[in-house]
Amino acid sequence: MSRPLLSAHRTIATTDMDQARLEVSAHFCPHVLEPTGRDGHLDMVHNAAAIGPSVRLNYLTYGSAMRITPGTFDHFFLVKVPLAGSARVRVGDRVVHSTRSHASIGSPTEPVDMMWSEGCEQLLIYLRRSAVEDVARGDGDAAPVVFDPTMDLEAPAARSWLRLVHLAVDDMEAGGALFGSPLAAVHFEQTLISGLLALQPSSAQEVERPTRPCPPVVRAVVDLIEDQPEHAWTIAELARHAGVSPRTLQEAFQRELGMSPLERLRRTRLERARRDLVSADPARTSVTDVAAR
């Protein structure tokens, strides 16, 4: 086994199956843990460090081959990045063959069933569901956010995002000088969440488009948002541009697009950020650059 990440933040190291199950349940969710190797030997190590209130970094290995069946995560998203070994991860009706080149992503509403190989070591990025959904959608949108479960770690945008994750790991291992500031921690968490939403296909990127022509009021505001998504638009400004009251504009958007003007603005920004990340040169542009833009 290589040197574990976050070794200064040890939560447990054990060879006892019940103890391992209880510890991981406390940090994630209840699950079934079953050895699948010939000897059934367990050599579990779990290290964990929180960046802030919404994102926690974890290092986890069981040593021998294991089947882990948590069902649905319910309250969190989990990005699982293999550092050694491999995993076969079923998320909903999709199967991810997860290696050093492909991470898997579990969404709260999708059932998960995992088979970890012998010697599998994973960096697990825990993201609180409410924090992700607050960034991804507007108030009143009750649809759950569901990510495509396969992340191509060789794609430029994913490599850039993972560099941000490792920046946080490095800071935690060095004593947490950067993220000892609550303000820095919260802003960094928002950058990580926004970057993930921008680079990884999800239900949040499905910007609704009308199946019939928009009324002029809605069309004018949609055009303005798409022309200047970086502007800090308010409802009052958008309504003035359209020549109607804020209430009339809100009602027109709900009727025609099923969302508010500011929700359309958020989704347009995410769509634009994902496009920029996909086309960017990773040597010149980072997730932070795109998020700030």
N, C-alpha and C positions, 0 to 999 in steps of 0.2 A: 504494500500500500504506500502511495506517495504521501508526502507531508500533508496532513489534513488542512484545508482552509479554515480560517477563523479559529485556530487552535487555542487562542487565548480566551475564547468564548465557549468553552466546553459546557454542554448541558448534561451529557451522560456518555459513558463508555461501559458497555456491559456485554456479557455472554448469556444473560438470562432473557429468554423470549418474552415472558410476561412483563418484565421490567422495561424492555425495549418497546413493547406495544403500548404500555401505559404512557411512557415518555413522549412518543411520537403522537399519540392521541391527544395529549395535553397541549402540544404545540400546533397541531393541525386539526385532526378530527378522528373520531372512532373508526377503526378499520380492522380487517382480518389480516393477520400476518402468518404466512405459512412457508416453511423451508421447502425448497424444491431440489436442493442438491443431494447428492448421495449420502454425505455424512451428516447433513442437517446442522452443521456447526454454525454458531452465530458469533460474530465479532463486530458488534455494532458501535459506531461512533456518531454522535450528533453534536454539532456545534451550531450556535445561532446568535445572531446579533441584529437588533432592529436599527434601521436608519432613522426612523421617526415613528409616528403613530400608525402609518399605513403600509409600510414595506419592511419586510424582515428577510434577511439573508441567512441561508442554512447550508451547512455541509452535512451530508448523510451518507453513510455506507453501512451495509449489513455484513460484509465480508463474504458470505456464501450466497448462493442463488436463493431468491425469495419471491414469493407472490404476495402482493400488497393490494388489498381490495377495500378501498374506502367508500365506494358508492359515490354519492355526490358530495362535493366540497361545501356547498351551500353558502358559506360566508366569505369565501376567498377564491382568487385565481392563483394558479401555481405554474410557474415556468420551470421546467425540469431540464437542466443542462448537464449531460454526462461529462464527467472529467476523466473517467476510466471505465472500461467495460461497456455494456450496452443494456438497453431495456426494450421490451415490447409493451407498448402502452395502448390500451383500448380506451378511447374517449368517445362516448356516445356510440355511434355506429362506424367510427373511423379507427384504424389501427396505425400507430406511428412506430416505425422501427428506429428507435432513438439511439444515436451514436454521437461521437465527437463532432459530427457534421450536421446533426439534426436534433434539436431540442423538441420537447413535447410541452403542450400547454393545456392545462385542465381548466375549464370554465365551471362556475359554481353549479349550474343546472345540468351538466352533462355527467353521467355516471362514468367512473374511472376504474380500470382494472389493470394492474401493472405486473410484469414479470421482469425482475432485475437479475442480470447475469451474476455469476460468481465474480467477485472483485469489482462490482459496479460501485462507482463513487459519483455522487451528483451534487451540483450546486443548485439549490432550490430557492427560487425567488417568490416569496409569498406576498401577494398584493391584496389588501382588504377590498372586498367586493364593492362596498359603498364608495370608496375613494375612486375606484376605476369608473364606476357608473356615473359618479358626479362629473367627472371630466368628459366622459363619452357622450352624455346625453343631457337634455334639459329637464327641468322639474316637470313632473306630470307624465313623463314618458315611462310607462311601466314595463316595457319590453326588456327582457334580460339581455345583457351583452354576452355574446358567445364568440370566442376566437376560433379561427382555423387551428386545429390542434398540432399542426406541424410547422415548426420554425426552421427555415434553412439558415444554419449558422454561417454558411459560406457566402451568403448574400451581403453586399456592402452595408446595407442599412442595419441588418442584424449584427454584423461585426461591430459597427459603430455603437449600437445600443449595448452590446455585451461589454465593450470597453468601459462604458459608464458604470455598469454593474461591478466590474473588477476595480474601478477607481474606488467605489464604496468599500469593497472587500479590503483593498490595500489600506484605506484610511482606518477601518475598524481594526485591522491587524497591527497598525502603528499606534493605536491608542485612541482613535476617534477624535483627533484634533479638529477636523473639519466639521464633522456632524455632531460635535458636542454642542454646537449652536442650534437650538430648536428652529430658528428661522432658516438657516442653511439646510437643515434636514428636511423641512417641509417643502422648500423650493426644489430640492433635489428629487424628492419623491414625486413631485408633480412633473418634473422633467422626464423621469423614468416612465411614469404612467402615460404621459402624452406621447413619448417616443414609441412605446409599445403599441399604442392605439394607432399611431401613424404608420408604422412599418408592417404590422401584422394584420392580414385580412380578418375582418370581424363583422358581426351584424351591425356595429356602430357606423361602419363606413358605407352602409347602404343608404345613400342620400335619396330620399323619395323624390321622384320626378312625376309630375302630373301626367295622366293619360289623356287629358284634354287641354286645350289652350288655357293658360292662366289669364285671369283678368288683368288689365293693365296695371292696377295698383300692386298686385303681387309680383308681376313680371318686372316692374321697375325696381322693386326692392331686391329681388333675387339677382338681377343684373348688377346692382350696386354692390351687393355682398360678394359676388363672384369677381367683380373688378377690383375690389379693395378689401379682401378678407383680413388684412393685417390691421385695418383701422378699428379703433375701440368704439364700435357703433353702440348707440343706445336706442331704445325703442322710440324715444322722442325724436331723435335725429332721423331715423328711418321713416317715421310717419311724416315728418316735415317734407322730406324728399318726395314722398308719394302724394302729398297734398291731402292727407286724411288725418283723423285723430288716432292716437295710439290704440285706443280700444277697437276702432274699425279695422286697423291694420292687423291687430292680433286675431280678430275674428275671421278676417279674410284668409290669413295663413292657416289657421286651424281648419277652416272649411275646405280650402283647396289642397293643402299639403299635409294636413294632419300634424302640424308642429308649429311652434312659435317662430317669429323671425330670428330671435337669438339662438334658438336650437338649430335653425338652418345655418346660421353663421358658424356655430361650433362645428357642425358636420362638414361644412365647406372647408374650414381650416384644417381639420383632420385629413380630409381627402387631398387637399393641396400639399400638406406636409408629407403624406405618404408618397405622393408623386415626386416630390423633391428629393426624398430620401432614396427612392428607387433609382433616380437618374443621377444622383450626386456621385462625385469622386470621393471615396472614403478617406483618401489621403489629404483632401483639402476641406471637406465638409463633415461636421459631426452632427449627431442627433441634437446636441445643444444648440448648434448654429441654426438648424432648421426650426427647432421649437421656439427660439427667440424671434426668428423672422416671422 
